[in-house]
Structures are given as structure tokens and as C-alpha cells.
Amino acid sequence: MLARALVVLLLVLNLGVAAWWTLRAPPAPAPAFVPPTDVAVLRLVSETKPAPPAKPASPVVADAPAPAQIASTTAHASAPVPPTPITAHATPTITAPPARCYSVGPFANSAAASNAREVLMAVASRVVPREQRTGSARGWRVYLPPMASLAEAQAAAQRIAAAGFGDYFIVRQGDEANSIALGRYRNEDSARRRADSLAVAGFAVRAEPLGDGGPSTVWLDLVAKPEFDPARAEAAVQVPARELDCARIR
């Protein structure tokens, strides 16, 4: 009985499997493979087709120039070519360094100043002696030295007035006839300022003390060369050298 039951059970199972296999739906087709966009696709050499050969370009034949054009071209080719103008380069302007002026002194007498002047001429383009009173004076005056004629003095006075300066007087008599007095001052500084302003305007004026100012000393005013060294100059002449406004050198 048990063996018969097993046989019947196996038979039923086989019939069930056969019915499922017969009645089942067909399987869905597998999706097509899509390669990633950043991966190159491998192709067989046999799958590639050779590119068709390029057609040869047709030769372009230019139109032959007319005889008149040939003659015109020949005439232009034989004409002389004008030379190209050469532009001269501007020469750079070299600015000279400003002048340096010094006053060396004081010297006790004219002989000592003369010896020092011989030494300083080697390093100066100009050396002018200047005498100065050491004592007190009654004042200072500024003036233009006497001229050759009264007419010349009057013309100089007109130029002084045109330059904007007043307080002047033409001396007509005496030892200083035809000179021009340009003011009297109590101290040297005021007289020097007046003289310097007139000198800048182009007038060769002088400033000097009035009356007996006591014993005098001599100074040497100089326009220095580039190699001038104040320390060496002081050591050579044994007197100090001070900077000076070049307009004050007469």
C-alpha cells in the first residue's frame, strides 16, 4: 500500500510539472546593451569602410593678361622707386647741473687774498675779490656806477622804472656825475637785498658802506667747478668757505 501511494504521488507531481511547463508565459527578452557614453566602442577592421578617394581638383587657368596690362605693369616695374626719407632722431638734451658758488675768507690783507686766489683758480671758473669793512658804518648805499654820458644814465633810469623799481635818482654833478643812486639803508642786509633784486633784473648795481667803516677785510667769491671740494679748499687756504648765492657775485 505504501509503495502504491508513492507511485501515485510521483505521478501527480510529474503531471503538475508538465502542466506548468506547458501553460507558462514565454520569458521576456533581455534588454539591449547600451555602452556608456565616455567609453569608446571597439570595432573590427572588417566593419570599417574605407573612405572614398578624393576627386582631383580641376586646374584653374587664369585669364591671360591683355597686352595693355602687360605694358602698364612693365612701365611701373621700370620706374625708379623714390628713396624712403630717414627721420633723424632727436638728440637728448643734457641738463647742466646748477652752479655752485662760495665765499672764501676773510683774509687779513690783499696779499693773502691774492695768494689764495691763485690756488682757488684751479677748481673755480671765476674768482672775484670783495672788500668788506669790519667796523661800524653810518649806513649803506646801493647805486649804479657813473656812466659815459647823461643820456646813457637817463636810459638806464628808464629801464629801472620799466622793471618796476622806484626810489632812484640820477646824480648830475660831482665826482659821481651820471651815476644812479638806488637807495640808502641803515644796515648791510637791507642794502644787499635791494642790490640782489636789481641784479636779478639785469642791473650791475653795487652795495657799499657809507663813510669810514674801519679796517677792511678781503673775501674771495667764486663760481665752483664740478671738482671743487669745500673741505679741501679750506685746508689749502686756511680760511673757511661758505655757500653763497651766485647772484651776489659781481
C-alpha positions as CSV (number, residue, x, y, z in Angstrom):
1,M,0.0,0.0,0.0
2,L,2.8,2.4,0.8
3,A,4.6,1.7,-2.4
4,R,1.4,2.3,-4.4
5,A,0.8,5.6,-2.7
6,L,4.3,6.8,-3.5
7,V,3.9,5.9,-7.2
8,V,0.6,7.8,-7.3
9,L,2.2,10.8,-5.6
10,L,5.1,10.9,-8.1
11,L,2.7,10.6,-11.0
12,V,0.6,13.5,-9.8
13,L,3.8,15.7,-9.3
14,N,5.0,14.9,-12.8
15,L,1.6,15.8,-14.3
16,G,1.7,19.1,-12.4
17,V,5.2,20.0,-13.6
18,A,4.2,19.1,-17.2
19,A,1.1,21.3,-17.0
20,W,3.1,24.3,-15.6
21,W,5.8,23.9,-18.3
22,T,3.1,23.8,-21.0
23,L,0.9,26.6,-19.7
24,R,3.7,29.1,-18.5
25,A,4.2,32.5,-20.3
26,P,7.2,32.9,-22.6
27,P,10.2,34.7,-20.9
28,A,10.7,38.5,-21.6
29,P,13.5,39.3,-24.0
30,A,16.7,40.6,-22.4
31,P,17.2,44.5,-22.8
32,A,19.7,45.6,-25.4
33,F,23.2,46.6,-24.1
34,V,23.8,50.3,-24.1
35,P,27.5,51.2,-23.7
36,P,28.5,54.2,-21.5
37,T,29.0,57.5,-23.4
38,D,32.6,58.1,-22.2
39,V,33.8,54.6,-23.3
40,A,35.0,54.1,-26.9
41,V,33.3,51.3,-28.9
42,L,35.5,48.6,-30.3
43,R,35.0,47.9,-34.0
44,L,36.5,45.2,-36.1
45,V,38.7,46.2,-39.1
46,S,36.2,44.4,-41.3
47,E,33.4,46.6,-40.1
48,T,35.1,49.8,-41.2
49,K,34.6,51.0,-44.7
50,P,37.4,52.8,-46.5
51,A,36.7,56.5,-47.3
52,P,36.1,57.1,-51.0
53,P,39.2,58.6,-52.8
54,A,39.1,62.4,-53.2
55,K,38.5,63.7,-56.6
56,P,41.4,65.6,-58.1
57,A,40.9,69.4,-58.2
58,S,40.4,70.8,-61.6
59,P,43.3,73.1,-62.5
60,V,42.3,76.8,-62.6
61,V,43.6,78.5,-65.6
62,A,44.0,82.3,-65.2
63,D,42.9,84.5,-67.9
64,A,45.9,85.7,-69.9
65,P,46.6,89.5,-69.3
66,A,45.8,91.9,-72.0
67,P,48.7,93.5,-73.9
68,A,47.8,96.9,-72.4
69,Q,48.0,95.5,-68.9
70,I,51.4,93.9,-69.6
71,A,52.8,97.2,-70.9
72,S,51.4,99.1,-67.8
73,T,53.0,96.6,-65.4
74,T,56.3,96.8,-67.2
75,A,56.3,100.6,-67.0
76,H,55.6,100.5,-63.3
77,A,58.3,98.0,-62.7
78,S,60.9,100.0,-64.6
79,A,60.0,103.3,-62.8
80,P,62.6,104.3,-60.1
81,V,61.4,103.9,-56.5
82,P,61.8,107.1,-54.5
83,P,64.0,106.7,-51.5
84,T,62.4,106.4,-48.1
85,P,63.0,109.6,-46.1
86,I,65.1,108.9,-43.0
87,T,63.8,110.6,-39.8
88,A,66.5,112.0,-37.7
89,H,66.3,111.0,-34.0
90,A,66.2,113.9,-31.6
91,T,69.4,114.3,-29.6
92,P,68.6,114.1,-25.9
93,T,69.1,117.4,-24.1
94,I,71.7,117.1,-21.3
95,T,70.8,119.5,-18.5
96,A,73.9,121.0,-16.9
97,P,73.9,120.9,-13.1
98,P,73.2,124.1,-11.2
99,A,76.1,126.4,-10.5
100,R,77.6,126.3,-7.0
101,C,79.1,129.5,-5.5
102,Y,81.1,130.0,-2.4
103,S,82.6,132.9,-0.4
104,V,86.1,132.2,1.0
105,G,87.5,134.3,3.7
106,P,88.1,136.6,5.4
107,F,91.8,137.3,4.5
108,A,93.8,139.8,6.6
109,N,95.1,141.7,3.6
110,S,95.1,141.8,-0.2
111,A,98.4,139.9,-0.5
112,A,97.0,136.9,1.4
113,A,93.8,137.0,-0.8
114,S,95.9,137.2,-3.9
115,N,97.9,134.1,-3.0
116,A,94.7,132.2,-2.2
117,R,93.2,133.3,-5.5
118,E,96.0,131.6,-7.4
119,V,95.2,128.3,-5.5
120,L,91.5,128.5,-6.0
121,M,91.6,129.2,-9.7
122,A,92.4,125.6,-10.3
123,V,89.0,124.5,-9.0
124,A,86.9,127.6,-9.9
125,S,85.7,129.1,-13.2
126,R,85.6,132.6,-11.7
127,V,87.1,134.2,-8.5
128,V,86.1,137.8,-7.6
129,P,87.8,139.6,-4.6
130,R,85.4,141.6,-2.4
131,E,86.4,144.1,0.2
132,Q,84.4,144.5,3.4
133,R,84.7,146.9,6.3
134,T,85.0,145.3,9.7
135,G,84.0,148.4,11.7
136,S,80.6,150.1,12.0
137,A,79.5,152.3,9.2
138,R,77.0,155.2,9.1
139,G,74.8,153.2,6.7
140,W,74.9,151.5,3.3
141,R,74.0,152.7,-0.2
142,V,73.1,150.9,-3.4
143,Y,73.9,152.6,-6.7
144,L,74.9,152.2,-10.4
145,P,78.4,153.5,-11.1
146,P,78.9,156.6,-13.3
147,M,78.2,156.1,-17.0
148,A,79.7,157.7,-20.0
149,S,77.0,160.4,-20.5
150,L,73.9,161.8,-19.1
151,A,71.8,160.3,-21.9
152,E,73.1,156.8,-21.0
153,A,72.3,157.4,-17.4
154,Q,68.7,158.5,-18.3
155,A,68.2,155.5,-20.5
156,A,69.3,153.2,-17.6
157,A,66.9,155.0,-15.3
158,Q,64.0,154.4,-17.7
159,R,64.9,150.7,-17.8
160,I,64.9,150.6,-14.0
161,A,61.5,152.2,-13.9
162,A,60.1,149.8,-16.5
163,A,61.3,146.8,-14.4
164,G,59.1,148.0,-11.6
165,F,61.7,149.6,-9.3
166,G,61.3,153.0,-7.7
167,D,63.4,155.2,-5.4
168,Y,66.2,156.1,-7.8
169,F,68.0,159.4,-8.5
170,I,70.4,160.4,-11.3
171,V,73.5,162.2,-10.0
172,R,74.3,165.1,-12.3
173,Q,77.3,166.8,-10.7
174,G,80.4,166.0,-8.8
175,D,82.8,163.0,-8.9
176,E,79.9,160.6,-9.4
177,A,78.1,162.5,-12.1
178,N,75.9,160.3,-14.4
179,S,75.6,157.6,-11.7
180,I,72.2,156.5,-10.3
181,A,71.6,156.3,-6.6
182,L,69.2,153.5,-5.7
183,G,68.7,154.0,-2.0
184,R,70.4,154.3,1.4
185,Y,69.9,151.8,4.2
186,R,70.8,151.5,7.9
187,N,72.3,148.0,7.7
188,E,74.0,145.8,5.2
189,D,71.3,143.2,5.0
190,S,68.7,145.7,3.7
191,A,71.2,147.0,1.2
192,R,72.1,143.5,0.0
193,R,68.5,142.6,-0.5
194,R,67.9,145.7,-2.6
195,A,71.1,145.1,-4.7
196,D,70.2,141.4,-5.2
197,S,66.7,142.2,-6.5
198,L,68.2,144.7,-9.0
199,A,70.9,142.3,-10.0
200,V,68.4,139.5,-10.8
201,A,66.6,142.1,-13.1
202,G,69.9,142.5,-15.0
203,F,71.4,145.7,-13.5
204,A,75.0,145.7,-12.4
205,V,74.4,147.6,-9.1
206,R,76.8,147.9,-6.2
207,A,76.2,147.9,-2.4
208,E,78.8,149.6,-0.2
209,P,79.1,151.2,3.3
210,L,78.8,154.9,3.8
211,G,81.7,156.8,5.5
212,D,84.7,155.3,7.3
213,G,83.8,151.8,8.3
214,G,87.1,151.0,9.9
215,P,89.7,148.5,8.7
216,S,88.7,146.2,5.8
217,T,89.0,142.5,5.1
218,V,89.1,140.8,1.7
219,W,86.8,137.9,0.7
220,L,87.0,135.7,-2.5
221,D,83.7,135.0,-4.1
222,L,84.0,132.1,-6.6
223,V,81.9,130.0,-9.0
224,A,83.0,126.4,-8.3
225,K,83.9,123.8,-10.9
226,P,82.4,120.3,-10.6
227,E,85.6,119.1,-8.8
228,F,85.5,121.8,-6.2
229,D,85.5,120.4,-2.6
230,P,84.9,123.0,0.2
231,A,86.8,121.0,2.8
232,R,89.9,120.7,0.6
233,A,89.7,124.4,-0.3
234,E,89.6,125.4,3.4
235,A,92.6,123.2,4.1
236,A,94.5,124.7,1.2
237,V,94.0,128.4,2.0
238,Q,93.4,128.1,5.8
239,V,90.2,130.0,5.8
240,P,86.5,128.8,5.8
241,A,84.4,128.5,2.6
242,R,80.7,129.3,2.9
243,E,78.0,128.8,0.3
244,L,76.9,132.0,-1.5
245,D,74.1,133.0,-3.8
246,C,75.6,133.2,-7.3
247,A,73.5,136.3,-8.0
248,R,75.6,138.2,-5.4
249,I,78.9,137.7,-7.3
250,R,79.6,140.9,-9.2
